[in-house]
């Protein structure tokens, strides 16, 4: 049987540029988080901020993963 191809996440060049700019800020220690203005120390958080800003700017970015709700039995 042939393997089924899975769809790969696609990010636009604009989104990649935005993340690159945010990562430079992060490496310099200048990246701040949201309203609290706390310094970002996590690489993953920095990437998430870059992707979020790219979405707001209208770049082609896959939707953010949805959280699953816990259901009571």
N, C-alpha and C positions, 0 to 999 in steps of 0.2 A: 504493500500500500504506500502511496505517496504521502509525504508529510504535508500537513496543512500549514501554509505560511501565516505567521502572525503579523498583524499590523505594527509597524515600528513608529514610535513617537517622532513627529517631525517638528523641528523648530526652525523658524525663519532666520535669515542672516541678521535682520534687525534685532531679533531676540538675543542672538549670540553676541552682538555688539553691546547690547545693554548689559548683559551679564558680565561681559569683559570689563566694562567701565566700573560696575559695582564691585567686582573682584579686586580691581586696582585700589579702589577706596578702602576695601576691607584690609588689603595687605599693608596699606599705609597706616591703618588704624583710625581712619576717619569716618567709617561707616557707622551711622546711628540707626537705632531701631525705633520705628513708629513714633508715637506721641511721647513715650517715656524718655526719649533721647538717650537711651542707654547704648553703650558701645557694643557692637556685635562682635562676639568672640568665636562663633561657630561658622565653619566654612559652609556647611549645609544651609544654615540660616541666611548667609550672604547670597547664596545661589537662589534661594527661595525669594528673597527680596528683589533680586534682579529679574527673575521671571515674572513676578507680580507687577513690577514697574513696566515690563515689556507688554504684558497683557493690557494694562491701563493705556499704554501708548498705541495700542491697536495692532501690535505685531502678532504674527501667527505662532501661537503657543498652545499646546494641548491643554485642556482644562485641568485645573488643580484637582488632585485626588479627593474624593468625597469621603468623609468620615462615616464609619458604620455606627449606627446607634445600637446600644445594648438593649435587648428586650427582656422584660421581666417574664418569668415563666408562670 
